[in-house]
Amino acid sequence: MGTFPNGIPYPYKDETILTIMRYLDMQSLNRCAQVNRHFNRLALDSILYRCIDLRPYWHCVRSQVLSILATRCKFLQKLDLSWCGSHCMIQSHYVTKFLKQNCSELTHLRMNCCEFVDNSVLISIVDSCAYLQEHTDKAFMY
């Protein structure tokens, strides 16, 4: 059982809250992180960032988002960056760095219609993602 900042106990264990948070999308997790310090700590738990789908946010994902996510993604298994990075909003060296730091356990990677995919990104995928089972990069010109 935890307590609110004013000392009043609340009846939910951290495990229960984390179980609920597993069903939230990225935007909702960020909102939960703003509720209080306790929820912030829980919302940043790496277990919640095993599967990341940035496709719904393609229009606003920038390189800095990858830098922020890098601190949270210790157990990342699935990553969907499809449609992200248009108009040079994501630079390939940020993706390369993210892949090298966070994708050793990655099994699924989708990068459909991503302008940032170049040779350095492809080399990073080969070097960093030993367990990769699915990789898609449709509509990309090699």
DRENDO-1510 file (C-alpha; in Angstrom, 1 decimal, always signed):
<recs>
REC; n; res; u; v; w
REC; 1; MET; +0.0; +0.0; +0.0 .
REC; 2; GLY; +1.2; +3.5; -0.8 .
REC; 3; THR; +0.5; +6.9; +0.6 .
REC; 4; PHE; -0.5; +10.2; -1.0 .
REC; 5; PRO; +1.8; +13.2; -0.5 .
REC; 6; ASN; -0.3; +14.4; +2.5 .
REC; 7; GLY; +0.2; +11.0; +4.2 .
REC; 8; ILE; -3.2; +9.5; +3.6 .
REC; 9; PRO; -2.8; +5.9; +2.5 .
REC; 10; TYR; -4.3; +4.6; -0.7 .
REC; 11; PRO; -5.4; +1.0; -1.2 .
REC; 12; TYR; -3.5; +0.1; -4.4 .
REC; 13; LYS; -0.1; -1.6; -4.6 .
REC; 14; ASP; +2.4; -0.4; -7.1 .
REC; 15; GLU; +2.1; -3.7; -9.0 .
REC; 16; THR; -1.7; -3.1; -9.4 .
REC; 17; ILE; -1.0; +0.4; -10.8 .
REC; 18; LEU; +1.7; -0.9; -13.1 .
REC; 19; THR; -0.7; -3.5; -14.4 .
REC; 20; ILE; -3.2; -0.8; -15.3 .
REC; 21; MET; -0.5; +1.4; -16.8 .
REC; 22; ARG; +0.5; -1.4; -19.2 .
REC; 23; TYR; -2.7; -0.8; -21.1 .
REC; 24; LEU; -2.1; +3.0; -21.6 .
REC; 25; ASP; -0.7; +4.6; -24.7 .
REC; 26; MET; +2.4; +6.9; -24.6 .
REC; 27; GLN; +0.4; +10.1; -24.3 .
REC; 28; SER; -1.6; +8.7; -21.3 .
REC; 29; LEU; +1.5; +7.5; -19.6 .
REC; 30; ASN; +3.0; +11.0; -19.9 .
REC; 31; ARG; -0.1; +12.4; -18.4 .
REC; 32; CYS; +0.1; +9.9; -15.5 .
REC; 33; ALA; +3.7; +10.9; -14.9 .
REC; 34; GLN; +2.4; +14.5; -14.2 .
REC; 35; VAL; -0.1; +13.5; -11.5 .
REC; 36; ASN; +2.4; +13.3; -8.6 .
REC; 37; ARG; +5.9; +12.0; -7.8 .
REC; 38; HIS; +4.7; +8.5; -7.1 .
REC; 39; PHE; +2.9; +8.2; -10.4 .
REC; 40; ASN; +5.8; +9.8; -12.1 .
REC; 41; ARG; +8.1; +7.1; -10.8 .
REC; 42; LEU; +5.7; +4.4; -11.8 .
REC; 43; ALA; +5.1; +5.8; -15.3 .
REC; 44; LEU; +8.8; +5.8; -16.0 .
REC; 45; ASP; +9.2; +2.1; -15.1 .
REC; 46; SER; +11.1; +0.3; -17.9 .
REC; 47; ILE; +8.6; -2.6; -17.8 .
REC; 48; LEU; +6.0; -0.3; -19.4 .
REC; 49; TYR; +8.2; +0.4; -22.4 .
REC; 50; ARG; +8.6; -3.1; -23.8 .
REC; 51; CYS; +6.4; -2.3; -26.8 .
REC; 52; ILE; +6.5; +1.2; -28.2 .
REC; 53; ASP; +4.2; +2.4; -31.1 .
REC; 54; LEU; +5.0; +5.9; -32.2 .
REC; 55; ARG; +2.9; +5.7; -35.3 .
REC; 56; PRO; +0.0; +7.6; -33.9 .
REC; 57; TYR; +2.3; +10.5; -33.1 .
REC; 58; TRP; +4.2; +10.4; -36.4 .
REC; 59; HIS; +3.5; +14.1; -37.0 .
REC; 60; CYS; +5.1; +15.3; -33.8 .
REC; 61; VAL; +7.9; +12.8; -33.1 .
REC; 62; ARG; +11.4; +14.4; -33.2 .
REC; 63; SER; +14.9; +13.2; -32.5 .
REC; 64; GLN; +14.6; +14.4; -28.9 .
REC; 65; VAL; +11.8; +12.0; -28.3 .
REC; 66; LEU; +14.2; +9.1; -29.0 .
REC; 67; SER; +16.6; +10.6; -26.5 .
REC; 68; ILE; +13.9; +10.8; -23.8 .
REC; 69; LEU; +12.7; +7.3; -24.5 .
REC; 70; ALA; +16.3; +5.9; -24.4 .
REC; 71; THR; +16.3; +6.4; -20.6 .
REC; 72; ARG; +13.1; +4.3; -20.2 .
REC; 73; CYS; +13.6; +1.4; -22.7 .
REC; 74; LYS; +15.8; -1.1; -20.9 .
REC; 75; PHE; +13.6; -4.1; -22.0 .
REC; 76; LEU; +12.3; -2.9; -25.4 .
REC; 77; GLN; +11.0; -5.8; -27.6 .
REC; 78; LYS; +8.8; -4.1; -30.2 .
REC; 79; LEU; +9.3; -0.7; -31.8 .
REC; 80; ASP; +7.1; +0.9; -34.5 .
REC; 81; LEU; +8.5; +4.1; -35.9 .
REC; 82; SER; +6.4; +3.9; -39.1 .
REC; 83; TRP; +5.7; +7.3; -40.7 .
REC; 84; CYS; +7.9; +9.1; -38.1 .
REC; 85; GLY; +10.6; +11.4; -39.2 .
REC; 86; SER; +9.1; +13.3; -42.1 .
REC; 87; HIS; +10.5; +16.7; -43.0 .
REC; 88; CYS; +13.8; +15.7; -41.3 .
REC; 89; MET; +12.3; +15.7; -37.8 .
REC; 90; ILE; +14.4; +12.7; -36.9 .
REC; 91; GLN; +18.0; +12.4; -37.9 .
REC; 92; SER; +19.5; +9.0; -38.6 .
REC; 93; HIS; +22.3; +9.4; -36.0 .
REC; 94; TYR; +19.7; +9.6; -33.2 .
REC; 95; VAL; +18.1; +6.4; -34.5 .
REC; 96; THR; +21.5; +4.7; -34.7 .
REC; 97; LYS; +22.4; +5.8; -31.1 .
REC; 98; PHE; +18.9; +4.6; -29.9 .
REC; 99; LEU; +19.3; +1.2; -31.6 .
REC; 100; LYS; +22.8; +0.7; -30.1 .
REC; 101; GLN; +21.7; +1.6; -26.6 .
REC; 102; ASN; +18.3; +0.1; -26.3 .
REC; 103; CYS; +17.6; -2.6; -28.8 .
REC; 104; SER; +19.6; -5.6; -27.8 .
REC; 105; GLU; +16.4; -7.5; -27.0 .
REC; 106; LEU; +14.4; -6.1; -29.9 .
REC; 107; THR; +12.3; -8.7; -31.7 .
REC; 108; HIS; +10.1; -6.6; -33.9 .
REC; 109; LEU; +11.0; -3.3; -35.7 .
REC; 110; ARG; +8.8; -1.4; -38.1 .
REC; 111; MET; +10.0; +1.6; -40.0 .
REC; 112; ASN; +7.6; +2.0; -42.9 .
REC; 113; CYS; +7.8; +5.2; -44.8 .
REC; 114; CYS; +10.7; +6.6; -42.7 .
REC; 115; GLU; +12.9; +9.2; -44.3 .
REC; 116; PHE; +15.7; +8.8; -41.7 .
REC; 117; VAL; +16.5; +5.2; -42.7 .
REC; 118; ASP; +19.9; +5.1; -44.4 .
REC; 119; ASN; +22.9; +2.8; -44.5 .
REC; 120; SER; +24.1; +3.7; -41.0 .
REC; 121; VAL; +20.6; +2.8; -39.5 .
REC; 122; LEU; +20.6; -0.5; -41.4 .
REC; 123; ILE; +24.1; -1.3; -40.1 .
REC; 124; SER; +23.0; -0.5; -36.6 .
REC; 125; ILE; +20.0; -2.8; -37.0 .
REC; 126; VAL; +22.3; -5.7; -38.0 .
REC; 127; ASP; +24.8; -5.0; -35.3 .
REC; 128; SER; +22.4; -4.2; -32.4 .
REC; 129; CYS; +19.3; -6.3; -32.9 .
REC; 130; ALA; +20.5; -9.9; -32.6 .
REC; 131; TYR; +17.0; -11.3; -31.8 .
REC; 132; LEU; +15.1; -9.5; -34.5 .
REC; 133; GLN; +12.3; -11.6; -35.9 .
REC; 134; GLU; +10.4; -9.0; -37.9 .
REC; 135; HIS; +11.7; -6.0; -39.7 .
REC; 136; THR; +9.6; -3.9; -42.1 .
REC; 137; ASP; +10.6; -0.8; -44.0 .
REC; 138; LYS; +8.1; -0.5; -46.8 .
REC; 139; ALA; +8.2; +2.4; -49.2 .
REC; 140; PHE; +11.9; +3.0; -48.6 .
REC; 141; MET; +14.4; +3.5; -51.4 .
REC; 142; TYR; +17.7; +1.7; -50.7 .
</recs>
